[in-house]
């Protein structure tokens, strides 16, 4: 599989210094940035899926008229 590049990013020098200060042994700034992007993408996908499930559940409740209180759900 071919690889692609992420556009270069201009940041405040203090942010770059802070990022470099937290690098683990053997970790590069590039691998840190890649990891952060992967985590951000995963978090957003998880959020999107969660919202989609909630909206689908709400639509089903509206169609069926069957709603549950928070106490019933927690029990």
C-alpha positions as a Markdown table, in Angstrom:
| # | Residue | x | y | z |
|---|---|---|---|---|
| 1 | Unk | 0.0 | 0.0 | 0.0 |
| 2 | Unk | 1.3 | 3.4 | -0.9 |
| 3 | Unk | 1.6 | 6.0 | 1.9 |
| 4 | Unk | 0.3 | 9.5 | 1.9 |
| 5 | Unk | 1.5 | 12.6 | 3.6 |
| 6 | Unk | -0.2 | 15.0 | 6.0 |
| 7 | Unk | 0.2 | 18.6 | 5.2 |
| 8 | Unk | 2.9 | 20.4 | 7.1 |
| 9 | Unk | 1.7 | 22.4 | 10.0 |
| 10 | Unk | 3.0 | 25.7 | 11.4 |
| 11 | Unk | 2.7 | 25.9 | 15.1 |
| 12 | Unk | 3.9 | 28.3 | 17.9 |
| 13 | Unk | 7.4 | 27.4 | 18.9 |
| 14 | Unk | 6.3 | 26.9 | 22.5 |
| 15 | Unk | 3.8 | 24.2 | 21.3 |
| 16 | Unk | 6.6 | 22.4 | 19.4 |
| 17 | Unk | 8.9 | 22.6 | 22.5 |
| 18 | Unk | 6.1 | 21.2 | 24.6 |
| 19 | Unk | 5.5 | 18.3 | 22.2 |
| 20 | Unk | 9.2 | 17.5 | 22.0 |
| 21 | Unk | 9.4 | 17.6 | 25.8 |
| 22 | Unk | 6.9 | 14.7 | 26.2 |
| 23 | Unk | 8.3 | 12.4 | 23.6 |
| 24 | Unk | 9.1 | 8.9 | 24.8 |
| 25 | Unk | 12.5 | 7.3 | 24.3 |
| 26 | Unk | 13.0 | 6.6 | 20.6 |
| 27 | Unk | 9.8 | 8.4 | 19.6 |
| 28 | Unk | 10.0 | 11.0 | 16.9 |
| 29 | Unk | 7.9 | 14.1 | 16.6 |
| 30 | Unk | 6.4 | 12.7 | 13.4 |
| 31 | Unk | 5.4 | 9.5 | 15.1 |
| 32 | Unk | 3.9 | 11.5 | 18.0 |
| 33 | Unk | 1.8 | 13.6 | 15.5 |
| 34 | Unk | 0.7 | 10.5 | 13.6 |
| 35 | Unk | -0.4 | 8.9 | 16.9 |
| 36 | Unk | -2.3 | 12.0 | 17.9 |
| 37 | Unk | -4.1 | 12.1 | 14.5 |
| 38 | Unk | -5.0 | 8.4 | 14.8 |
| 39 | Unk | -6.4 | 8.9 | 18.3 |
| 40 | Unk | -8.3 | 12.0 | 17.2 |
| 41 | Unk | -9.8 | 10.1 | 14.2 |
| 42 | Unk | -10.8 | 7.2 | 16.5 |
| 43 | Unk | -12.4 | 9.5 | 19.1 |
| 44 | Unk | -14.4 | 11.3 | 16.4 |
| 45 | Unk | -15.6 | 8.1 | 14.8 |
| 46 | Unk | -16.6 | 6.8 | 18.3 |
| 47 | Unk | -18.5 | 10.0 | 19.0 |
| 48 | Unk | -20.2 | 9.9 | 15.6 |
| 49 | Unk | -21.3 | 6.3 | 16.1 |
| 50 | Unk | -22.6 | 7.0 | 19.6 |
| 51 | Unk | -24.7 | 9.9 | 18.3 |
| 52 | Unk | -26.0 | 7.8 | 15.4 |
| 53 | Unk | -27.1 | 5.1 | 17.8 |
| 54 | Unk | -28.7 | 7.6 | 20.1 |
| 55 | Unk | -30.6 | 9.2 | 17.2 |
| 56 | Unk | -31.7 | 5.8 | 15.9 |
| 57 | Unk | -32.9 | 4.8 | 19.4 |
| 58 | Unk | -34.9 | 8.1 | 19.7 |
| 59 | Unk | -36.4 | 7.6 | 16.2 |
| 60 | Unk | -37.5 | 4.0 | 17.2 |
| 61 | Unk | -39.0 | 5.3 | 20.5 |
| 62 | Unk | -40.9 | 8.0 | 18.6 |
| 63 | Unk | -42.2 | 5.4 | 16.1 |
| 64 | Unk | -43.2 | 2.8 | 18.7 |
| 65 | Unk | -44.2 | 5.2 | 21.5 |
| 66 | Unk | -42.1 | 3.1 | 23.9 |
| 67 | Unk | -40.0 | 5.3 | 26.1 |
| 68 | Unk | -38.0 | 4.4 | 29.3 |
| 69 | Unk | -37.1 | 6.6 | 32.2 |
| 70 | Unk | -33.5 | 7.0 | 33.2 |
| 71 | Unk | -34.3 | 5.0 | 36.4 |
| 72 | Unk | -35.6 | 2.1 | 34.3 |
| 73 | Unk | -32.5 | 2.2 | 32.1 |
| 74 | Unk | -30.1 | 2.3 | 35.0 |
| 75 | Unk | -31.9 | -0.6 | 36.8 |
